[in-house]
Amino acid sequence: MSDIRKLLGPVRKLHEKIRATVIEACERATLGEMAKVVSEQEGDTIFALDRVSEEVLVDYFEREVAPLARQHRGAQMFSVGPLEDHPATPPAVEGGLPMGGH
């Protein structure tokens, strides 16, 4: 895949699948059940709702992305140019990424 724009369709498909699954889970469960803390890792709190979307994401990558990666092993899958020239790349900041969206 030489044009990163080809990802738009699959990303939208993934978005719709996650959205539908999360809505379905929220309709079946109470707010308390979805807000339940299921894990805390290195300052990151994982809620039951997070697990719903994570399962969809992992399944999607196993079915859709992993086969492509195996097909293109060793080959450059995407051509977006130098990373520092990409408009979504944050500016380099000493000590890490800038905080607060700046």
LUMMAR-6860 format. One record per residue (C-alpha): residue number from 1; residue in three letters; x, y, z. Coordinates in nm, 2 decimals. Example, Ala and Ser with C-alpha at 12.3 -4.5 7.8 and 13.67 -1.06 7.14 Angstrom:
[r 1 "ALA" [1.23 -0.45 0.78]]
[r 2 "SER" [1.37 -0.11 0.71]]
***
This chain:
[r 1 "MET" [0.00 0.00 0.00]]
[r 2 "SER" [0.18 0.31 -0.12]]
[r 3 "ASP" [-0.08 0.57 -0.05]]
[r 4 "ILE" [-0.18 0.63 0.31]]
[r 5 "ARG" [-0.52 0.77 0.20]]
[r 6 "LYS" [-0.62 0.41 0.12]]
[r 7 "LEU" [-0.65 0.37 0.50]]
[r 8 "LEU" [-0.94 0.61 0.52]]
[r 9 "GLY" [-1.20 0.34 0.44]]
[r 10 "PRO" [-1.07 0.07 0.68]]
[r 11 "VAL" [-1.03 0.33 0.96]]
[r 12 "ARG" [-1.39 0.44 0.91]]
[r 13 "LYS" [-1.50 0.08 0.91]]
[r 14 "LEU" [-1.32 0.02 1.24]]
[r 15 "HIS" [-1.47 0.34 1.38]]
[r 16 "GLU" [-1.82 0.23 1.30]]
[r 17 "LYS" [-1.76 -0.12 1.44]]
[r 18 "ILE" [-1.63 0.02 1.77]]
[r 19 "ARG" [-1.91 0.28 1.79]]
[r 20 "ALA" [-2.18 0.02 1.73]]
[r 21 "THR" [-2.03 -0.23 1.98]]
[r 22 "VAL" [-1.99 0.04 2.25]]
[r 23 "ILE" [-2.35 0.16 2.21]]
[r 24 "GLU" [-2.47 -0.20 2.23]]
[r 25 "ALA" [-2.27 -0.26 2.54]]
[r 26 "CYS" [-2.40 0.06 2.70]]
[r 27 "GLU" [-2.76 -0.04 2.62]]
[r 28 "ARG" [-2.71 -0.38 2.79]]
[r 29 "ALA" [-2.52 -0.26 3.10]]
[r 30 "THR" [-2.57 0.00 3.37]]
[r 31 "LEU" [-2.37 0.32 3.39]]
[r 32 "GLY" [-2.20 0.18 3.70]]
[r 33 "GLU" [-2.10 -0.14 3.52]]
[r 34 "MET" [-1.94 0.05 3.23]]
[r 35 "ALA" [-1.77 0.29 3.47]]
[r 36 "LYS" [-1.62 0.01 3.69]]
[r 37 "VAL" [-1.24 0.03 3.71]]
[r 38 "VAL" [-1.11 -0.30 3.58]]
[r 39 "SER" [-0.74 -0.22 3.59]]
[r 40 "GLU" [-0.49 0.04 3.69]]
[r 41 "GLN" [-0.15 0.04 3.52]]
[r 42 "GLU" [0.13 0.30 3.56]]
[r 43 "GLY" [-0.11 0.58 3.62]]
[r 44 "ASP" [-0.36 0.47 3.36]]
[r 45 "THR" [-0.71 0.37 3.48]]
[r 46 "ILE" [-0.89 0.12 3.26]]
[r 47 "PHE" [-1.27 0.11 3.28]]
[r 48 "ALA" [-1.50 -0.17 3.17]]
[r 49 "LEU" [-1.61 0.05 2.88]]
[r 50 "ASP" [-1.25 0.06 2.76]]
[r 51 "ARG" [-1.23 -0.32 2.74]]
[r 52 "VAL" [-1.53 -0.32 2.50]]
[r 53 "SER" [-1.35 -0.10 2.24]]
[r 54 "GLU" [-1.02 -0.27 2.30]]
[r 55 "GLU" [-1.16 -0.61 2.21]]
[r 56 "VAL" [-1.30 -0.48 1.89]]
[r 57 "LEU" [-0.97 -0.31 1.80]]
[r 58 "VAL" [-0.76 -0.62 1.87]]
[r 59 "ASP" [-1.00 -0.84 1.68]]
[r 60 "TYR" [-0.99 -0.60 1.38]]
[r 61 "PHE" [-0.62 -0.59 1.37]]
[r 62 "GLU" [-0.59 -0.97 1.40]]
[r 63 "ARG" [-0.83 -1.02 1.11]]
[r 64 "GLU" [-0.76 -0.72 0.88]]
[r 65 "VAL" [-0.41 -0.58 0.95]]
[r 66 "ALA" [-0.20 -0.87 1.06]]
[r 67 "PRO" [-0.25 -1.06 0.72]]
[r 68 "LEU" [-0.14 -0.74 0.53]]
[r 69 "ALA" [0.16 -0.70 0.75]]
[r 70 "ARG" [0.26 -1.06 0.69]]
[r 71 "GLN" [0.22 -1.01 0.31]]
[r 72 "HIS" [0.44 -0.70 0.32]]
[r 73 "ARG" [0.69 -0.81 0.57]]
[r 74 "GLY" [1.02 -0.64 0.50]]
[r 75 "ALA" [0.85 -0.40 0.25]]
[r 76 "GLN" [0.76 -0.04 0.33]]
[r 77 "MET" [0.38 -0.05 0.36]]
[r 78 "PHE" [0.31 0.33 0.36]]
[r 79 "SER" [0.49 0.62 0.20]]
[r 80 "VAL" [0.42 0.94 0.38]]
[r 81 "GLY" [0.76 1.11 0.35]]
[r 82 "PRO" [0.99 1.20 0.63]]
[r 83 "LEU" [0.82 1.19 0.97]]
[r 84 "GLU" [0.93 1.53 1.07]]
[r 85 "ASP" [0.76 1.68 0.76]]
[r 86 "HIS" [0.42 1.52 0.84]]
[r 87 "PRO" [0.17 1.79 0.96]]
[r 88 "ALA" [0.05 1.57 1.24]]
[r 89 "THR" [0.40 1.53 1.39]]
[r 90 "PRO" [0.43 1.74 1.71]]
[r 91 "PRO" [0.73 1.97 1.75]]
[r 92 "ALA" [1.03 1.82 1.93]]
[r 93 "VAL" [1.04 1.93 2.29]]
[r 94 "GLU" [1.33 1.86 2.52]]
[r 95 "GLY" [1.22 1.60 2.77]]
[r 96 "GLY" [0.93 1.46 2.57]]
[r 97 "LEU" [0.61 1.57 2.40]]
[r 98 "PRO" [0.45 1.90 2.49]]
[r 99 "MET" [0.16 1.88 2.74]]
[r 100 "GLY" [-0.18 2.04 2.71]]
[r 101 "GLY" [-0.20 2.03 2.33]]
[r 102 "HIS" [0.06 2.30 2.28]]
***
